[in-house]
């Protein structure tokens, strides 16, 4: 059975979408629910200091989780559809690398947009307000480190995959 060359490539989008979803789940589950450092709109005029504000933030947190669920589901669908087709061997690093990149992209984009541009919430609102910036910047650095580390790992995985393809074709 013939297969075109694009069917043989690792589905990078799948890993990135899985990473976006996992990054969102980590943020929502750990920071919003377990640690309760912030909710979606706690710095946008809806601090979690009344039942009405907590209800709104809980709804917004739920919508946020629904979007991360959609990222994860689409990533799994792309991965599942790809692995059902004939393909070359892929380095296991490719999946881990793209998930790491997606998680990092989530942190960088969410950090810039929600924490800095829109001011919807900040990473740790349980510390004095003059310390919020340190947590927000650390969140961005963490995301950038994951993105860069994932990209470096992805490059290694691509080299391993090309080497395996040359070996298999000989």
C-alpha positions as CSV (number, residue, x, y, z in Angstrom):
1,X,0.0,0.0,0.0
2,X,1.5,3.3,-1.0
3,X,1.4,6.2,1.4
4,X,2.3,9.8,0.7
5,X,5.2,11.3,2.6
6,X,3.1,13.6,4.9
7,X,1.5,10.5,6.4
8,X,4.9,9.4,7.5
9,X,5.8,12.5,9.6
10,X,5.3,12.7,13.3
11,X,2.1,14.8,14.0
12,X,3.7,17.7,15.7
13,X,0.3,19.5,16.1
14,X,-1.0,16.6,18.1
15,X,1.8,16.9,20.7
16,X,1.5,20.7,20.9
17,X,-2.3,20.5,21.4
18,X,-1.8,17.8,24.1
19,X,0.7,20.1,25.8
20,X,-1.7,23.1,25.6
21,X,-4.4,21.0,27.2
22,X,-2.1,19.6,29.9
23,X,-0.7,23.0,30.6
24,X,-4.3,24.3,31.0
25,X,-5.3,21.4,33.2
26,X,-2.2,22.0,35.4
27,X,-3.0,25.7,35.7
28,X,-6.7,25.1,36.4
29,X,-6.4,22.1,38.7
30,X,-3.3,23.1,40.7
31,X,-3.4,26.9,40.7
32,X,-7.1,27.5,40.6
33,X,-8.5,24.6,42.6
34,X,-5.9,23.0,44.8
35,X,-3.8,26.0,45.8
36,X,-6.6,28.5,45.2
37,X,-4.0,31.2,44.3
38,X,-6.4,32.7,41.7
39,X,-9.4,32.1,39.5
40,X,-10.1,33.4,36.0
41,X,-11.2,36.9,36.9
42,X,-10.0,37.5,40.4
43,X,-8.0,40.6,39.4
44,X,-10.6,41.9,36.9
45,X,-12.9,43.2,39.6
46,X,-14.3,39.8,40.8
47,X,-12.1,38.8,43.7
48,X,-13.2,35.5,45.4
49,X,-14.5,37.4,48.5
50,X,-18.2,36.9,47.9
51,X,-20.5,34.1,46.9
52,X,-21.5,35.9,43.7
53,X,-17.9,36.5,42.6
54,X,-16.9,32.9,43.5
55,X,-19.8,31.6,41.4
56,X,-18.7,33.7,38.4
57,X,-15.1,32.6,38.8
58,X,-16.1,29.0,39.1
59,X,-18.1,29.3,35.9
60,X,-15.2,30.9,34.1
61,X,-12.8,28.3,35.5
62,X,-15.2,25.6,34.1
63,X,-15.3,27.2,30.7
64,X,-11.5,27.4,30.8
65,X,-11.3,23.7,31.7
66,X,-13.7,22.9,28.8
67,X,-11.4,24.6,26.4
68,X,-8.3,22.7,27.7
69,X,-10.4,19.5,27.3
70,X,-11.1,20.4,23.7
71,X,-7.3,21.0,23.0
72,X,-6.5,17.6,24.6
73,X,-9.3,15.8,22.7
74,X,-8.2,17.2,19.3
75,X,-4.6,16.4,20.0
76,X,-5.5,12.8,20.8
77,X,-7.7,12.6,17.7
78,X,-4.8,13.8,15.5
79,X,-2.4,11.4,17.1
80,X,-4.8,8.5,16.9
81,X,-5.6,9.2,13.2
82,X,-1.9,9.4,12.4
83,X,-0.7,6.2,14.1
84,X,-3.4,4.2,12.3
85,X,-1.6,4.9,9.0
86,X,1.6,3.3,7.8
87,X,4.5,5.4,9.0
88,X,8.2,5.3,9.8
89,X,9.5,4.7,13.2
90,X,9.5,8.0,15.3
91,X,11.8,8.8,18.1
92,X,9.8,8.8,21.4
93,X,11.4,12.2,22.1
94,X,9.1,13.8,19.5
95,X,5.9,13.2,21.5
96,X,7.4,14.3,24.8
97,X,9.1,17.3,23.1
98,X,5.9,18.6,21.4
99,X,3.9,18.1,24.6
100,X,6.6,20.1,26.5
101,X,6.5,22.8,23.8
102,X,2.7,23.0,24.0
103,X,2.8,23.3,27.8
104,X,5.4,26.1,27.4
105,X,3.3,27.9,24.8
106,X,0.3,27.7,27.1
107,X,2.3,29.3,30.0
108,X,3.8,32.0,27.8
109,X,0.6,33.0,26.0
110,X,-1.6,32.7,29.0
111,X,0.9,34.6,31.1
112,X,1.3,37.4,28.7
113,X,-2.4,37.8,27.8
114,X,-4.1,37.1,31.2
115,X,-1.5,38.2,33.7
116,X,0.1,41.2,31.9
117,X,-2.1,42.5,29.1
118,X,-5.6,41.9,30.4
119,X,-4.8,41.7,34.1
120,X,-7.6,39.1,34.6
121,X,-5.6,37.3,37.3
122,X,-2.1,36.8,38.5
123,X,-0.3,33.5,39.4
124,X,-0.2,33.9,43.1
125,X,-2.7,36.4,44.5
126,X,-2.3,35.1,48.1
127,X,1.0,37.0,48.5
128,X,1.1,40.8,48.9
129,X,0.2,42.6,45.6
130,X,3.7,44.1,45.1
131,X,5.0,40.5,44.8
132,X,2.5,39.4,42.1
133,X,4.9,40.5,39.4
134,X,7.6,38.1,40.6
135,X,5.3,35.1,40.4
136,X,4.0,36.3,37.0
137,X,7.5,36.6,35.6
138,X,8.6,33.2,37.0
139,X,5.6,31.7,35.3
140,X,6.7,33.2,32.0
141,X,10.3,32.0,32.5
142,X,9.0,28.5,33.4
143,X,7.0,28.5,30.2
144,X,9.9,29.7,28.1
145,X,12.2,27.1,29.6
146,X,9.7,24.4,28.7
147,X,9.3,25.7,25.2
148,X,13.0,26.0,24.6
149,X,13.7,22.6,26.2
150,X,11.0,21.0,24.2
151,X,12.3,22.5,20.9
152,X,15.8,21.3,21.7
153,X,14.5,17.8,22.5
154,X,12.4,17.9,19.3
155,X,15.5,18.6,17.2
156,X,17.2,15.6,18.8
157,X,14.1,13.4,18.1
158,X,14.0,14.6,14.5
159,X,17.7,13.6,14.0
160,X,17.0,10.2,15.6
161,X,14.0,9.7,13.4
162,X,15.9,10.6,10.2
163,X,18.7,8.2,11.2
164,X,16.2,5.4,11.8
165,X,14.5,6.1,8.5
166,X,17.9,5.9,6.7
167,X,18.7,2.6,8.5
168,X,15.3,1.1,7.8
169,X,15.4,2.0,4.1
170,X,18.8,0.3,3.6
